[in-house]
Amino acid sequence: MANQPDFRAQAAKCRAEADAATLDNVREQRLRAEAAWLEMAVRQERTVSSRIAREAASPAIRSTTQETT
């Protein structure tokens, strides 16, 4: 997963930009961007976890199927 984007780093960058913003609309936009990046991070982590679980179960499913045929 070395080429996966670092969503949490982007979220932290947006938070820093929001904290430094002097205009309310800019601050709010950067906070919305932070929330979006964090949601993408959660989705990515969920996808990776699901993939790992699916790959771990895959050999067990194959061996069970082969035994019954």
N, C-alpha and C positions, 0 to 999 in steps of 0.2 A: 504494500500500500504506500510505497514511497512517493508515488506521483499523485496521491490524493491531496486535494487542497486542505489547508489547515483552517478549518472553519472557526475554531475557537480563537486562533490568533487574529483572524479578521474581525471577530466580534470584539476582542480586546482593543484593537485599533479603533474601531468605531466608538467604543466607550470612551477612550482617551480623547478622541476628536469631539465627542459630545461634551465631555467635561471642560474642554478648552474653548468651546463655542461661546460667543458672546451674543449671538442672535438666537432667540427662542425657536424660530422655525428650523434653523440649522441644527440646533441641539436635538429637537424632536425627530428630525429626519435621521440623524445619526443613531439615536436610540432605537428607532424603528429598524434601521439597518442592523444594529447589534442583535435585536430580537430575531431577525430573519436568519442571520448567520448562526445564532445559537440553535435555532430550529433545524437548520441544515446539519449542524453537528450531531444533534440527537438522532436525526434520520439516518445519517451515515453510520453512527455507532450501532443503531438498531439493525441496519442492513448487514453490517459486518458480523454482528452476533448471530443473526439468522443464518447467514451463509456458513458460519463455523458450525452451528448446530446441525444444519442440513447436511454438510459434508461429513460430520461425525456420524450421523445416522445413516448415511448412504451405504456404507459397507454392510451394516447390520441388516438393512432392508434387502440388499442384494443377496446376502447369504441365506436369509429366511426364504426368499423367493426361489432360490436355487434348490433348497432342501425340499420344498413342496412340489417341485415339478419332476 
